[in-house]
Amino acid sequence: MYEALTTQENQASAVIDIAQLSLTFPTSDGDVHALSDINLLINQGDFVSFIGPSGCGKTTLLRVIADLERATAGSIQVNGLSPAEARLARAYGYVFQAAALYPWRTIARNVALPLEIMGLNSRDIEQRVRHNLELVNLSGFEKKYPWQLSGGMQQRASIARALAVEPDLLLMDEPFGALDEIVRDHLNEQLLQLWAKTNKTVVFVTHSIPEAVYLSSRIVVMSPRPGRIHDIIDSDLPRERDLSIRETPEFLALANRVRDGLRAGHSYDEVA
């Protein structure tokens, strides 16, 4: 089992600092132990992927970071704040599995929604909407409605909406899981380009070994029931990379290590 090593220097630079965190859900059939003894540091500019099978707690851990779930033991800080304080400070943007765009609002007005809630003036809203649609290559689609866009374009609009609040941290819960492989590959490339442009800290949930290895600077391999961190793998791949890197020995070696970690954590035994 992986034991996180922490130092004063690492803790000082950490965007997310999690120590001995556990989460238990009480149910009528008994307690469900979702997470157990999670220790993790995520630093500024990291792209960290959580990978594991359904039921391993990776989305639950993301939701704890976002203050959508509350830990029952241990501690967590986001930019030196509690998750609740970080949420109120709009320290992160959250991208869900589905784009969750309002069908009666144009793409521009969907991206503008959190800014309207924040009370920004119309000029600032317009500037932020234009800038973030440019970042995700959706300039020219401002007046379209979600139903007029492909699934991949809708997810890009969802990412633009998350970025519009100008967070330091981007939390992404399997945003490309429902898309076909060709579209998913294209969006993976675009997400890496976006990461390079913005230097955001990204925490990304995925079931896909190739996706985790291609995108990440660090990969957190989780084992199920209760969810634990089995391994943390630092990537030595160059930060600028295209899809051809997936055929290199270095990429394949990292993918094999992730696969071995999933096997060692008994993940495959839990997949239906």
Secondary structure, 3 states (H helix, E strand, C coil): CCCCCCCHHHHHHEEEEEEEEEEEECCCCCCEEEEEEEEEEEECCCEEEEECCCCCCHHHHHHHHCCCCCCCEEEEEECCECHHHHHHCCCEEEECCCCCCCCCCCHHHHHHHHHHHHCCCHHHHHHHHHHHHHHCCCCCCCCCCHHHCCHHHHHHHHHHHHHHCCCCEEEEECCCCCCCHHHHHHHHHHHHHHHHHHCCEEEEEECCHHHHHHHCCEEEEEECCCEEEEEEEECCCCCCCCHHHHHCHHHHHHHHHHHHHHHHCCHHHHCC
